[in-house]
């Protein structure tokens, strides 16, 4: 089992993403790092992949549930030498006042030691009080070390290290100096995606150099040995066979054999998946779940390609920034026509977030400019100045659709600045905001097409993949 550690912050903006990226990049030169991210984030995992050369996985307790979250971590962490988990928001900030789904909650669930990133700009002894508060707030949490951000220099660091270690007993493992060039640019939905950053290789290489110079990487590796160990796949298989022999019974493999037959049947199913600057929000565990079911994911670009890939039996339009690239998308009329004709002919299609916006008749910018889109749904995605229905949600399926039968309950999240104006009423979701007495309709359907603002992680719902692939297999 891989060693593991969580890098968490005192609050959003403390520098945990920058420091996490630097540690991932620096340690990737020594060993294979498997990155993870707490919460519903798409862009941070893209940076994880860039610096570590390994895919990153989201550990979102709301969407995955405890059992699936543990399984995802255990399955993926054992593929490398060390698992590095980047936290979300502040260490104890969750989806409600109890801290449910917070970084601390997940760290305790997985038995991970935590290294806390503290922004110490303008601080001296006060940093001790802050660390002490985080150390004592939850005695069950293994707060194993501290990393300092925005340090004024060697003398400042020496003072901080002396105070914190003397007053709290928590080891200080290093720091990053004040440096505006280390800050990754942001846009409304988070960090700027790595593919849009200029000179990103030089930027991140410099970050790696600073981490190697100022942070005790050996100390982090040592702390990671204290992570809880889980049985590997080989251990589980060996134990199962031993138990079967002891009880002199035959292992029932009918269910597994049936799953293998189904996955074999799915090998001829090709799913077109939109992947470019405008459509880049996918959980990697979701895509792997499709592939493990036997499907072949065929990428294409709604910006540059002229039509859907040949021979596909389904279509997946993920989220992203269609509003930022609305002109290029709109001008690609041959692709818009290709998608409209395919969906109108019954092609099984799933779209979420930006994919929903793309299937509307148009996108209207905040400046009032209108850009024609695919036009499956008779509505307009209108950009606003504020987030709409932001946060964790759940939905009840009220009408059978290409993914789920009526009565299904699905957990997800929404984060978008647009709202739909003037669309038709054929919907299959009643969406509820977590912790609020508020609900609305979504899950637009047309023939074999389902489109929603709600993002989900398919790793939590293999039955939805089965439903979709079964629809694709009937074509």
C-alpha positions as CSV (number, residue, x, y, z in Angstrom):
1,X,0.0,0.0,0.0
2,X,1.3,3.5,-0.9
3,X,2.3,5.9,1.8
4,X,-0.1,8.9,2.0
5,X,-0.4,12.5,3.3
6,X,-2.9,15.3,3.1
7,X,-1.9,18.9,2.4
8,X,-4.6,21.1,3.9
9,X,-5.0,24.9,4.5
10,X,-6.2,27.1,7.3
11,X,-8.5,28.8,4.8
12,X,-9.1,29.2,1.0
13,X,-6.2,31.2,-0.4
14,X,-3.7,30.0,2.2
15,X,-1.5,28.6,-0.6
16,X,-2.3,24.9,-0.2
17,X,-2.7,24.4,-4.0
18,X,0.6,26.1,-4.9
19,X,2.5,24.2,-2.2
20,X,0.7,20.9,-3.1
21,X,1.7,21.3,-6.7
22,X,5.3,22.0,-5.8
23,X,5.5,19.0,-3.5
24,X,3.8,16.7,-6.1
25,X,6.2,18.0,-8.8
26,X,9.3,17.7,-6.7
27,X,8.5,14.2,-5.3
28,X,7.6,13.0,-8.8
29,X,11.3,13.2,-9.6
30,X,12.0,10.6,-6.9
31,X,8.9,8.3,-7.0
32,X,5.5,7.8,-8.5
33,X,3.0,10.2,-7.0
34,X,-0.8,9.5,-7.1
35,X,-2.6,12.8,-6.6
36,X,-6.1,13.3,-5.1
37,X,-8.3,16.3,-4.5
38,X,-11.0,16.7,-1.9
39,X,-14.2,18.1,-3.2
40,X,-15.8,18.9,-6.5
41,X,-12.9,20.5,-8.4
42,X,-11.9,20.0,-12.0
43,X,-9.0,22.4,-12.5
44,X,-6.8,21.6,-9.6
45,X,-6.6,17.9,-10.7
46,X,-5.6,19.1,-14.2
47,X,-2.6,20.8,-12.5
48,X,-1.9,17.7,-10.5
49,X,-1.7,15.6,-13.7
50,X,0.6,18.2,-15.3
51,X,3.1,18.2,-12.5
52,X,3.0,14.6,-11.5
53,X,2.4,12.9,-14.8
54,X,-0.3,10.8,-13.0
55,X,-4.1,11.2,-13.2
56,X,-5.7,12.8,-10.2
57,X,-8.9,11.6,-8.5
58,X,-11.6,13.5,-6.6
59,X,-12.5,12.4,-3.2
60,X,-15.9,14.0,-2.7
61,X,-17.9,12.4,0.2
62,X,-21.2,14.0,-0.8
63,X,-21.1,12.6,-4.3
64,X,-19.3,9.3,-3.7
65,X,-20.5,8.3,-0.3
66,X,-18.1,6.7,2.3
67,X,-17.9,3.2,0.8
68,X,-17.1,4.4,-2.8
69,X,-14.7,7.1,-1.6
70,X,-12.7,4.6,0.4
71,X,-12.6,2.2,-2.5
72,X,-11.5,4.8,-4.9
73,X,-8.7,5.9,-2.7
74,X,-7.6,2.4,-1.9
75,X,-7.7,1.2,-5.5
76,X,-5.8,4.2,-6.9
77,X,-3.3,4.9,-4.1
78,X,-1.8,1.4,-4.3
79,X,-0.8,2.1,-7.9
80,X,2.0,4.5,-6.8
81,X,4.6,5.0,-4.1
82,X,2.9,7.9,-2.3
83,X,-0.6,9.4,-2.3
84,X,-0.7,13.2,-1.9
85,X,-4.2,14.5,-1.2
86,X,-4.9,18.2,-1.6
87,X,-7.6,19.5,0.7
88,X,-10.4,21.9,0.0
89,X,-11.2,25.3,1.6
90,X,-10.1,25.4,5.3
91,X,-9.2,22.2,7.0
92,X,-12.5,21.9,8.9
93,X,-14.8,23.5,6.3
94,X,-17.4,21.1,5.0
95,X,-20.9,21.2,3.5
96,X,-22.6,22.0,6.8
97,X,-21.8,23.2,10.3
98,X,-20.7,19.7,11.3
99,X,-17.8,19.8,8.9
100,X,-19.2,16.9,6.9
101,X,-17.1,16.1,3.8
102,X,-14.3,18.5,5.0
103,X,-10.7,17.8,4.5
104,X,-10.4,16.8,8.2
105,X,-13.4,14.5,7.9
106,X,-11.9,12.6,4.9
107,X,-8.4,12.6,6.5
108,X,-9.7,10.8,9.5
109,X,-11.8,8.4,7.4
110,X,-8.7,7.4,5.4
111,X,-6.3,7.5,8.3
112,X,-4.1,10.2,6.6
113,X,-1.6,12.4,8.5
114,X,-2.3,16.1,7.7
115,X,0.3,18.8,6.9
116,X,-1.2,22.3,7.5
117,X,-0.4,25.2,5.2
118,X,-0.4,28.5,7.1
119,X,-0.2,31.9,5.5
120,X,2.1,33.8,7.9
121,X,2.4,37.0,6.0
122,X,2.8,39.7,8.7
123,X,2.9,37.2,11.5
124,X,5.3,36.2,14.2
125,X,4.2,34.5,17.5
126,X,0.6,34.8,16.5
127,X,1.3,31.8,14.1
128,X,1.7,29.6,17.2
129,X,-1.8,30.5,18.4
130,X,-3.2,29.7,15.0
131,X,-1.5,26.3,14.8
132,X,-2.4,25.5,18.4
133,X,-6.1,26.1,17.6
134,X,-6.1,23.8,14.6
135,X,-4.1,21.2,16.6
136,X,-6.6,21.2,19.5
137,X,-9.9,21.7,17.6
138,X,-10.1,17.9,16.8
139,X,-7.8,15.7,18.9
140,X,-8.7,12.7,16.7
141,X,-7.0,14.4,13.7
142,X,-3.4,13.6,13.1
143,X,-1.9,17.0,12.5
144,X,1.6,15.9,11.7
145,X,3.3,19.0,10.4
146,X,3.1,22.6,9.3
147,X,4.2,24.4,6.1
148,X,4.5,28.2,6.0
149,X,3.5,30.4,3.1
150,X,4.5,34.0,2.3
151,X,7.5,34.0,4.6
152,X,9.6,37.2,4.6
153,X,13.0,35.4,4.5
154,X,15.3,33.1,6.5
155,X,15.2,35.2,9.7
156,X,11.4,35.4,9.6
157,X,11.2,31.6,9.0
158,X,13.6,30.9,11.9
159,X,11.5,33.0,14.3
160,X,8.3,31.3,13.2
161,X,9.8,27.8,13.4
162,X,11.1,28.4,16.9
163,X,7.8,29.8,18.1
164,X,5.5,27.1,16.5
165,X,7.6,24.1,17.5
166,X,8.2,25.4,21.0
167,X,4.5,26.4,21.7
168,X,2.7,23.6,19.9
169,X,5.1,20.6,19.5
170,X,4.1,20.4,15.8
171,X,7.0,20.1,13.4
172,X,7.6,22.9,10.9
173,X,8.6,21.3,7.6
174,X,9.6,24.4,5.6
175,X,8.2,27.3,3.8
176,X,7.7,29.3,0.5
177,X,8.9,32.9,0.4
178,X,6.7,35.8,-0.6
179,X,6.6,35.8,-4.4
180,X,3.8,37.1,-6.6
181,X,5.0,35.1,-9.6
182,X,4.1,31.9,-7.8
183,X,0.4,32.9,-7.8
184,X,-1.7,31.0,-10.4
185,X,-4.2,33.3,-12.2
186,X,-7.9,32.8,-11.4
187,X,-11.2,33.2,-13.2
188,X,-14.7,33.0,-11.8
189,X,-14.9,29.2,-11.6
190,X,-11.4,28.7,-10.1
191,X,-7.8,28.7,-11.3
192,X,-7.1,29.3,-15.0
193,X,-6.7,25.8,-16.6
194,X,-3.1,24.8,-17.2
195,X,-3.4,24.6,-21.0
196,X,-4.3,28.4,-21.0
197,X,-1.4,29.5,-18.9
198,X,1.6,31.1,-20.7
199,X,5.0,29.6,-19.8
200,X,3.5,27.1,-17.5
201,X,6.4,24.7,-17.6
202,X,8.9,27.4,-16.5
203,X,6.4,28.6,-13.8
204,X,6.0,25.2,-12.3
205,X,9.7,24.2,-12.6
206,X,10.6,27.3,-10.6
207,X,8.0,26.3,-8.0
208,X,9.6,22.8,-7.9
209,X,13.0,24.4,-7.3
210,X,11.8,26.5,-4.5
211,X,10.1,23.5,-2.8
212,X,13.3,21.5,-3.1
213,X,15.2,24.4,-1.6
214,X,13.0,25.4,1.3
215,X,10.7,22.4,2.1
216,X,11.8,19.2,3.9
217,X,10.7,16.6,1.4
218,X,12.3,13.7,3.3
219,X,10.4,14.8,6.4
220,X,7.1,14.6,4.4
221,X,8.0,11.2,3.1
222,X,8.7,10.1,6.6
223,X,5.3,11.4,7.8
224,X,3.6,9.7,5.0
225,X,4.6,6.3,6.4
226,X,2.2,6.9,9.2
227,X,-0.9,6.7,6.9
228,X,-3.3,3.9,7.6
229,X,-2.6,0.8,5.5
230,X,-5.3,-1.0,3.5
231,X,-5.3,-4.4,1.9
232,X,-4.2,-4.5,-1.7
233,X,-6.3,-6.2,-4.4
234,X,-3.9,-9.2,-4.3
235,X,-4.3,-9.4,-0.5
236,X,-8.1,-9.4,-0.8
237,X,-8.1,-12.1,-3.6
238,X,-5.7,-14.3,-1.5
239,X,-7.8,-13.9,1.6
240,X,-11.0,-14.8,-0.3
241,X,-9.5,-17.9,-1.7
242,X,-8.2,-19.0,1.7
243,X,-11.5,-18.5,3.4
244,X,-13.3,-20.5,0.6
245,X,-10.8,-23.4,1.1
246,X,-11.2,-23.4,4.8
247,X,-15.0,-23.5,4.6
248,X,-14.8,-26.1,1.8
249,X,-17.2,-24.1,-0.4
250,X,-17.2,-23.0,-4.0
251,X,-17.1,-19.3,-4.7
252,X,-20.2,-18.1,-6.5
253,X,-18.9,-16.4,-9.6
254,X,-22.1,-16.1,-11.6
255,X,-22.5,-12.4,-10.8
256,X,-18.9,-11.6,-11.8
257,X,-19.2,-13.7,-14.9
258,X,-22.4,-11.9,-15.9
259,X,-20.6,-8.5,-15.4
260,X,-17.7,-9.7,-17.6
261,X,-20.1,-10.8,-20.3
262,X,-21.8,-7.4,-20.2
263,X,-18.5,-5.6,-20.3
264,X,-17.4,-7.7,-23.3
265,X,-20.6,-6.8,-25.1
266,X,-19.8,-3.1,-24.5
267,X,-16.4,-3.3,-26.2
268,X,-17.9,-2.3,-29.5
269,X,-19.6,0.8,-28.1
270,X,-17.8,4.0,-28.9
271,X,-18.7,7.1,-27.0
272,X,-17.8,10.5,-28.5
273,X,-16.6,12.8,-25.7
274,X,-16.1,16.5,-26.1
275,X,-12.5,17.5,-25.1
276,X,-11.0,20.9,-25.8
277,X,-10.5,24.3,-24.1
278,X,-14.3,24.8,-23.9
279,X,-15.2,21.3,-22.6
280,X,-12.7,20.1,-20.1
281,X,-14.6,19.3,-16.9
282,X,-14.5,15.5,-16.4
283,X,-13.8,13.4,-13.3
284,X,-11.1,11.0,-14.4
285,X,-12.6,8.2,-12.2
286,X,-15.8,8.7,-14.2
287,X,-14.1,8.2,-17.5
288,X,-12.2,5.1,-16.2
289,X,-15.5,3.7,-15.0
290,X,-16.9,3.9,-18.6
291,X,-13.7,2.2,-19.9
292,X,-13.9,-0.5,-17.3
293,X,-17.4,-1.3,-18.5
294,X,-15.8,-1.9,-22.0
295,X,-16.7,1.4,-23.7
296,X,-14.2,3.2,-25.9
297,X,-14.1,7.0,-25.2
298,X,-13.4,8.8,-28.5
299,X,-12.4,12.5,-28.0
300,X,-13.4,15.2,-30.4
301,X,-13.3,19.0,-30.3
302,X,-16.5,21.1,-30.8
303,X,-14.2,24.0,-31.6
304,X,-12.0,22.5,-34.3
305,X,-13.5,19.3,-35.7
306,X,-16.1,19.4,-38.4
307,X,-18.3,16.5,-37.3
308,X,-18.7,13.8,-34.7
309,X,-16.3,10.9,-34.9
310,X,-17.4,8.1,-37.2
311,X,-19.1,5.0,-35.8
312,X,-20.0,6.3,-32.3
313,X,-23.0,5.0,-30.5
314,X,-23.2,7.7,-27.8
315,X,-22.2,11.2,-26.9
316,X,-20.9,12.8,-23.7
317,X,-20.7,16.6,-23.4
318,X,-19.0,17.6,-20.2
319,X,-18.7,21.0,-18.6
320,X,-16.2,23.7,-19.1
321,X,-16.1,27.3,-20.5
322,X,-18.4,27.4,-23.6
323,X,-19.2,31.0,-22.8
324,X,-15.5,31.9,-23.1
325,X,-15.2,30.2,-26.5
326,X,-18.8,30.9,-27.7
327,X,-17.7,32.7,-30.9
328,X,-15.5,29.8,-32.0
329,X,-18.1,27.2,-31.1
330,X,-20.9,29.1,-32.8
331,X,-18.8,29.6,-36.0
332,X,-18.3,25.8,-36.3
333,X,-21.7,25.3,-37.9
334,X,-20.8,21.9,-39.4
335,X,-20.2,20.5,-35.9
336,X,-23.3,22.0,-34.5
337,X,-25.3,20.5,-37.4
338,X,-23.6,17.1,-36.9
339,X,-24.5,17.0,-33.2
340,X,-28.1,18.3,-33.8
341,X,-28.8,15.7,-36.5
342,X,-27.3,12.9,-34.4
343,X,-29.3,13.7,-31.3
344,X,-32.5,14.3,-33.4
345,X,-31.9,10.8,-34.9
346,X,-31.9,9.3,-31.4
347,X,-28.2,9.2,-30.5
348,X,-27.9,8.5,-26.7
349,X,-26.5,11.7,-25.3
350,X,-25.5,13.0,-21.8
351,X,-24.6,16.6,-21.2
352,X,-23.8,18.5,-18.0
353,X,-22.9,22.1,-17.1
354,X,-21.3,23.6,-20.2
355,X,-22.7,20.7,-22.3
356,X,-26.2,21.8,-21.4
357,X,-25.4,25.3,-22.5
358,X,-24.0,24.0,-25.8
359,X,-27.3,22.2,-26.5
360,X,-29.4,25.3,-26.0
361,X,-30.3,27.4,-29.0
362,X,-27.9,30.1,-28.0
363,X,-25.6,31.6,-25.3
364,X,-26.0,35.3,-24.4
365,X,-23.0,37.0,-22.9
366,X,-23.1,39.5,-20.1
367,X,-22.6,42.2,-22.7
368,X,-25.7,41.1,-24.5
369,X,-24.1,39.3,-27.5
370,X,-25.9,36.2,-28.7
371,X,-24.0,33.2,-30.1
372,X,-26.0,30.4,-31.8
373,X,-25.5,26.9,-30.3
374,X,-26.8,23.4,-31.3
375,X,-30.4,24.2,-30.7
376,X,-31.7,20.8,-29.3
377,X,-33.5,22.7,-26.6
378,X,-35.5,25.9,-27.2
379,X,-33.8,28.0,-24.6
380,X,-31.0,30.5,-24.1
381,X,-28.1,30.2,-21.6
382,X,-27.8,33.8,-20.3
383,X,-24.6,34.7,-18.5
384,X,-25.0,36.6,-15.2
385,X,-22.8,38.3,-12.6
386,X,-23.3,35.8,-9.8
387,X,-23.2,32.1,-9.3
388,X,-26.6,30.3,-9.8
389,X,-27.7,27.5,-7.4
390,X,-24.0,27.1,-6.4
391,X,-23.1,24.1,-4.2
392,X,-24.0,20.6,-3.4
393,X,-27.4,19.3,-4.6
394,X,-29.4,16.2,-4.9
395,X,-31.9,15.3,-7.5
396,X,-34.9,12.9,-7.7
397,X,-35.5,11.5,-11.2
398,X,-39.2,12.1,-12.0
399,X,-39.2,10.7,-15.5
400,X,-37.3,7.9,-17.1
401,X,-34.3,9.2,-19.1
402,X,-31.3,7.8,-20.9
403,X,-29.3,7.5,-17.6
404,X,-31.7,6.7,-14.8
405,X,-35.2,5.4,-14.2
406,X,-37.9,7.3,-12.5
407,X,-37.5,7.3,-8.7
408,X,-33.6,7.3,-8.7
409,X,-31.8,9.6,-6.3
410,X,-28.5,11.2,-7.4
411,X,-26.0,13.4,-5.6
412,X,-24.1,16.1,-7.4
413,X,-23.1,19.7,-7.4
414,X,-23.7,22.9,-9.5
415,X,-21.4,25.8,-10.2
416,X,-22.4,28.1,-13.1
417,X,-22.9,31.8,-13.8
418,X,-25.5,31.2,-16.5
419,X,-29.2,30.5,-16.2
420,X,-31.6,29.0,-18.8
421,X,-34.2,31.4,-20.2
422,X,-37.2,30.2,-22.2
423,X,-36.6,26.5,-22.5
424,X,-39.4,23.9,-22.8
425,X,-40.8,22.1,-19.8
426,X,-39.8,18.6,-20.6
427,X,-37.6,17.9,-17.6
428,X,-36.8,14.7,-15.6
429,X,-35.1,16.1,-12.5
430,X,-36.3,17.8,-9.3
431,X,-33.1,19.3,-7.9
432,X,-32.8,20.2,-4.2
433,X,-30.2,22.5,-2.6
434,X,-28.5,20.8,0.3
435,X,-29.4,22.4,3.6
436,X,-32.0,24.7,2.1
437,X,-35.7,24.4,1.5
438,X,-35.4,25.1,-2.2
439,X,-35.9,23.1,-5.3
440,X,-36.2,23.5,-9.1
441,X,-36.6,21.6,-12.3
442,X,-33.7,20.5,-14.5
443,X,-32.6,17.4,-16.4
444,X,-33.9,18.5,-19.8
445,X,-34.8,15.6,-22.1
446,X,-35.3,15.2,-25.8
447,X,-35.5,11.7,-27.3
448,X,-32.4,9.9,-26.0
449,X,-30.7,13.1,-24.8
450,X,-30.4,14.2,-21.1
451,X,-28.9,17.6,-20.2
452,X,-28.5,19.1,-16.8
453,X,-26.6,21.7,-14.9
454,X,-25.9,19.1,-12.2
455,X,-22.4,17.5,-12.3
456,X,-22.1,14.0,-11.0
457,X,-19.2,11.5,-10.5
458,X,-20.1,8.3,-12.4
459,X,-17.7,6.3,-10.2
460,X,-20.4,6.5,-7.6
461,X,-23.1,5.3,-10.0
462,X,-22.0,2.3,-12.2
463,X,-25.7,1.5,-12.8
464,X,-26.1,4.8,-14.6
465,X,-23.2,3.8,-16.9
466,X,-24.9,0.5,-17.5
467,X,-28.2,2.2,-18.4
468,X,-26.5,4.5,-20.8
469,X,-24.4,1.9,-22.5
470,X,-27.4,-0.4,-22.9
471,X,-29.2,2.4,-24.7
472,X,-26.1,2.9,-26.9
473,X,-25.9,-0.9,-27.6
474,X,-29.5,-0.9,-29.0
475,X,-28.5,1.4,-31.9
